[in-house]
Structure formats: structure tokens, C-alpha cells
Amino acid sequence: MGQVAVDQAYTNEVTDTGEKFWRKDVADLLRVREGFQLSEIDPDSLPGTHASKAEGHAELLRSEQPLRELQERLLARSWAGSRDRVLVVLQAMDAAGKGGVVNHVFGEIEPYGLGLAAFKAPTAEERAHDFLWRVEPKVPVPGVIGVFDRSHYEDVLVQRVHQFAPPEEIERRYGAINEFEKRMSDDGVHIIKIMMHISPEEQYRRLSSRLDEPTKHWKYSESDANERGFWAQHMEAFQIAIERTHTAHAPWYIVPANSKWYARVAIQRIVIQKLEQLGLTWPPGDFDLEAERARLDATSGLTWPA
Amino acid sequence: MGQVAVDQAYTNEVTDTGEKFWRKDVADLLRVREGFQLSEIDPDSLPGTHASKAEGHAELLRSEQPLRELQERLLARSWAGSRDRVLVVLQAMDAAGKGGVVNHVFGEIEPYGLGLAAFKAPTAEERAHDFLWRVEPKVPVPGVIGVFDRSHYEDVLVQRVHQFAPPEEIERRYGAINEFEKRMSDDGVHIIKIMMHISPEEQYRRLSSRLDEPTKHWKYSESDANERGFWAQHMEAFQIAIERTHTAHAPWYIVPANSKWYARVAIQRIVIQKLEQLGLTWPPGDFDLEAERARLDATSGLTWPA
């Protein structure tokens, strides 16, 4: 009875919120389709909603609690033996808002349920190993939502653009990624790969504002301006990588990201929807309830100091 | 100028909040003193404040933003070469509220700035190594607030109570811990060790409510009732461990925890105060501001597709 009541209350809440804000299934709208062209996707667009920025912020706040509860159920079920977990891969040009998504979407779930890994330029030891060597240990354990801020995709994106690896090695990696992600998926990892798509004009405004604000200088790197000179090559590398690694078990979503609020609320919704699909009922305890009640009650008079 | 203005605004905010809520320096009140007796500390007490539960919740919310900003400064400074980081060790009997502190105090800082490690019963591989072998890799890197939910202290607490290790090995560990923590401290780790102190009566109420609520069953373990039979031995192990490992560089704080709100707001305050003592001004950028402005502006006309 208690179980059913909780589930019911939860389901109603999410449905109500979603129906008000989203006019269409945003996960379906943003999911990559056969023949997609990145150059045809407008970073200013807001697929699936006619909401204002203020409504977007309100929806983000409203959906925090459903996301938190779904995450807690995922974690609870892992204690009861479930292998389910989620891996969100975030890839984007600099200043596209990956950090904001981590802080404002995933920062709202319990720390126990979040596995954040930020991949930077590989160390000498990492470079000496296969490119997936440093990734495997960061795959989330059951019950956790893993978030990769950059990922193994850097090895076919920036490494392709700057030819840090020869073409045949880049070519090998697409297949290796697909096999790796298939193996993770077969073990219960639900993979959501997201490209946050901003325009060069919007990136300019964001980098420029970092220079304007002394408390943001630590986030600015000289390489940020350099990479703008390779924008077309980066987009080409994204186009190819997404074509080669978009699979049923590890799909790509392209999220227009010129509006920070839209990108956050869309990614939040994609993750909530995936969790909803998992049918996350609360697991039963692994003990005899009446016997435990009796054992615990037998200690009810305990005091200390005696 | 911008730098000074930011610092000033920040400092005022924290001071105002603290002065309203805390009548005394709570970190000083809760810090272990020579000759302390755990049995004389009342888990129901609320040292340092006369506030109500509602005021406690309000203070917790009010101090989220100062804590977030201090954390961000700590992180920013690590990018500029600072070795500073914080390690909070949480130890307590079951259901004392460690999880609530993680979620409601540390869950409010940015995920990039939090390094949470939960130590469970050691695996066979971990048992084959020295007891600190599994701890070293979890020490936070510069810029991060590490939180240990249980820790190397389990090796002198539960292991002492149940004689999982012989007395001479337990004895060895106190010294090993002090040397380990001294080495961490010398490398820039600011260590805060907290015992959350609840009464057996309060633990009974909390465990009992977990049995009452089906969505909490996954948090209940049969060992919870068993361990109540060893309460006095656990308290003795705490008393000895704290006496033996309370040092200037790695002090213990005993936080009365029968009131969840008090424990949370007191721990939040202890951490904020430690961060304030570090003098965390924003670091300068590692670039020539005018030159970068010019380089970036030279790319301001970039569009894509061309």
C-alpha cells in the first residue's frame, strides 16, 4: 500500500510538470537522426517548448525533486542487486555551458548518486596506454548517474582536428568506442551522449565576459582564442564522430545551447525521461520486517552512559 | 578595484549571518579539549546558539552561497598553483546523520569542488594491504573539499570493538594515522575530523522510523540492531581514538547530533570558518589581459557555417 501510494504521487508530479512545459517529446526532437547535418541545427532554437527564460528557470527548479527521487530509487535498487546506472557524456566547444549543466542539473542530485569525471589533456602515463584505459575506471557503478565532462570523444575530436594521432588511429577509435559502449550498455549502463551546440558568436560573448570579470579569469585559457581558428574543423570532427558512433544503445543528442536555460532544462528532461523508462520502483528490504521490528524494539531501553 | 569590491561584499555577508545566529565561536566550543570525556557531552545540546529549528534551517540556507563562493575560490586558486584543500572526516554511529550532512551541507557546493568517498567494509584486496592503502587515493586534490563518509578511523573503531585486528595492530594504527595526517597536512590538506554524537534513544527512533517507511527499507541493515548491543564499546573506542589522534594539524570536533538541523549548521559553520582562515582571494589570470582581449576580439566576426 505505502509502496503504491508513493509511486502514484511521484508519477503524477512528473507528468504534470512535463505536460505544462514541453509541447513535444524533447528527447525525441533532439536525438540524432539518419542524415542529420550539424550545420542545419540552429544553436538559438528552442525545440519542444514555447516557454520564456523565466518559465525555463521555474521548470528547472520544479523538476529538481523528481530527478532527485528517481536518482535515489536508482541507488536504492542497486543495493538490492540492480546493475542499472546512467552515463551522461557532455561534449562541446569551450564555454558552451557544460559546467553550468553539471552545477545546475546534476549538482541538484545527492552527492552519493553522482559520479563526475572531468577529462583533461591526457598525462604521459595515459598517453602510453590505449585511449580507453583512463575511461574504464570512471564508468559509473550501479545506482549512480555518471557525468563525463569531456570524454573518450576528445580522442576523435580535438585529436583529429590537431592531428595528435594519425588518421588510421583516429579511424580505429570509432569502432573501439562503439564496442566499448556496447559492452557498458550490456552491463546495465544507460548511455546518453550530448553535444551542446553553440554558435561562434555566442562563444565570443561568453569568453569576452570572462575577460571582463576578474573573478572569472581563472576560467579563461589562452587556448580558448586559438581554438576559434579551428571552428569549422571542430564541427567537421563532431559531424563525423556523431555519424560513426550514434547507436541504438548509445545515442547522441544535439542540444541547442545558445540559451543556457534551454540547454539545462532540456538535458534535465532527457535524463528524467530515461530514468522514468527504467521503471524504478522502490526495492524491498532484504530482511524479515516483523523479526527486525522485534529485534530493534528489544533494544529500545538502551541508554548511555548506563 | 573589482577584486577588492568582491572581497568586501563577501566578507560582510558571512560576518552578518554568523553574528546573528552564533553567539559564540562554535568551532572553538566543539573542538576537543585536553581531558574531554565523551560521556559528559549531551547529544541533545546546541552549543553556541539559542536559535530554533526554523532559524537553524534558515541559517543553513543563508550560508549556502558563502560556502559555495569560498569553495569556488579554493578551486580557482588551485588552478593558479595553490595546494590548499580541505578534508572533512565524518565518523558516527549508524543513523547519526552523516548522509544528511553530505546531502544538505556539502551537496550545495559545486560538484567539481566536492570529493566524496564512502568507505565500506574493506574488500579482500584492501585487507591484504596496509589499512591506509585504500585511503591515500581518496585524499582530495588541491582546490577540492574532500568528505570521508567513514574513513581510516573505522580501522580503530569497529575493528577494535569486534577485535577484527589484534590489540598490538590497533595500537600501531594510532601512530600511523597521526603520521599520515601530518604528511597530508604538510602538503596543504586542512583536516577537520568530526564525530557526530547521537544518543542510543535517538538512534532507536531513527532506525525505527526506517522500518516504518517502505521507501527507507534499503537504508536498513540487520547489523544496525546488532551494533546497538556494543554501544558502550563503540563509545570507548571513540574516546580512545579521539584522545590518541587529536592533533593541532588534524583536530577532532564532537558535534551533538540529536538535532539534525544543529549538526548540519554547526558543521557548515566549522568548514566556512576554516575556509575563511585561508584568505582565499581570487587568483589573477595567467595571461596578459590586454593582449588576450585583442586576440579574442580579432575573432569576433567568426561565423559558422561560413
Contacts between the chains, C-beta under 8 A, distances in Angstrom:
chain1	res1	chain2	res2	distance
A	2	B	213	7.3
A	2	B	214	4.5
A	2	B	215	7.6
A	3	B	214	5.2
A	3	B	215	7.9
A	6	B	214	7.4
A	6	B	215	5.7
A	39	B	304	7.6
A	39	B	305	4.6
A	76	B	215	7.8
A	76	B	218	4.0
A	77	B	218	7.9
A	79	B	218	4.9
A	80	B	218	6.5
A	99	B	112	7.2
A	102	B	110	7.6
A	102	B	111	5.5
A	102	B	112	6.8
A	103	B	110	5.0
A	103	B	111	6.7
A	103	B	112	7.7
A	106	B	111	6.3
A	107	B	107	7.9
A	107	B	110	6.1
A	107	B	111	5.1
A	110	B	102	7.6
A	110	B	103	5.0
A	110	B	107	6.2
A	111	B	102	5.5
A	111	B	103	6.7
A	111	B	106	6.3
A	111	B	107	5.1
A	111	B	111	7.5
A	111	B	114	6.0
A	111	B	116	4.8
A	111	B	147	7.8
A	112	B	99	7.2
A	112	B	102	6.8
A	112	B	103	7.7
A	112	B	116	7.0
A	112	B	118	6.9
A	114	B	111	6.0
A	116	B	111	4.8
A	116	B	112	7.0
A	118	B	112	6.9
A	147	B	111	7.8
A	199	B	303	7.6
A	199	B	304	6.9
A	200	B	299	7.8
A	200	B	302	4.1
A	200	B	303	6.0
A	200	B	304	5.3
A	201	B	302	7.4
A	201	B	303	6.7
A	204	B	296	7.1
A	204	B	299	6.7
A	204	B	300	5.2
A	204	B	302	6.9
A	207	B	296	5.8
A	208	B	296	6.2
A	208	B	297	7.7
A	208	B	300	7.9
A	211	B	289	6.6
A	211	B	292	6.2
A	211	B	293	5.6
A	211	B	296	6.7
A	213	B	2	7.5
A	214	B	2	4.6
A	214	B	3	5.4
A	214	B	6	7.4
A	214	B	282	6.1
A	214	B	284	7.8
A	215	B	2	7.8
A	215	B	6	5.8
A	215	B	76	7.8
A	215	B	282	5.0
A	217	B	282	7.6
A	217	B	283	7.6
A	217	B	284	6.5
A	217	B	285	3.4
A	217	B	287	8.0
A	217	B	289	7.8
A	218	B	76	4.0
A	218	B	77	7.9
A	218	B	79	4.9
A	218	B	80	6.5
A	218	B	282	7.3
A	218	B	283	5.6
A	218	B	285	6.8
A	220	B	285	5.9
A	220	B	287	7.0
A	220	B	292	7.1
A	221	B	287	7.9
A	222	B	287	5.3
A	222	B	292	6.6
A	222	B	295	7.9
A	224	B	296	7.7
A	225	B	292	6.7
A	225	B	295	4.6
A	225	B	296	4.8
A	225	B	299	6.3
A	228	B	296	8.0
A	228	B	299	4.4
A	228	B	302	5.7
A	229	B	299	7.1
A	231	B	302	6.2
A	231	B	304	5.2
A	232	B	304	6.2
A	232	B	305	7.9
A	232	B	306	6.8
A	235	B	304	6.1
A	282	B	214	6.2
A	282	B	215	5.0
A	282	B	217	7.6
A	282	B	218	7.3
A	283	B	217	7.6
A	283	B	218	5.6
A	284	B	214	7.8
A	284	B	217	6.5
A	285	B	217	3.4
A	285	B	218	6.8
A	285	B	220	5.9
A	287	B	217	8.0
A	287	B	220	7.0
A	287	B	221	7.9
A	287	B	222	5.3
A	289	B	211	6.6
A	289	B	217	7.8
A	292	B	211	6.1
A	292	B	220	7.1
A	292	B	222	6.6
A	292	B	225	6.7
A	293	B	211	5.6
A	295	B	222	7.9
A	295	B	225	4.6
A	296	B	204	7.1
A	296	B	207	5.8
A	296	B	208	6.2
A	296	B	211	6.7
A	296	B	224	7.7
A	296	B	225	4.7
A	296	B	228	8.0
A	297	B	208	7.7
A	299	B	200	7.8
A	299	B	204	6.6
A	299	B	225	6.3
A	299	B	228	4.4
A	299	B	229	7.1
A	300	B	204	5.2
A	300	B	208	7.9
A	302	B	200	4.1
A	302	B	201	7.4
A	302	B	204	6.9
A	302	B	228	5.8
A	302	B	231	6.1
A	303	B	199	7.6
A	303	B	200	6.1
A	303	B	201	6.7
A	304	B	39	7.6
A	304	B	199	6.9
A	304	B	200	5.3
A	304	B	231	5.2
A	304	B	232	6.2
A	304	B	235	6.1
A	305	B	39	4.6
A	305	B	232	7.9
A	306	B	232	6.8
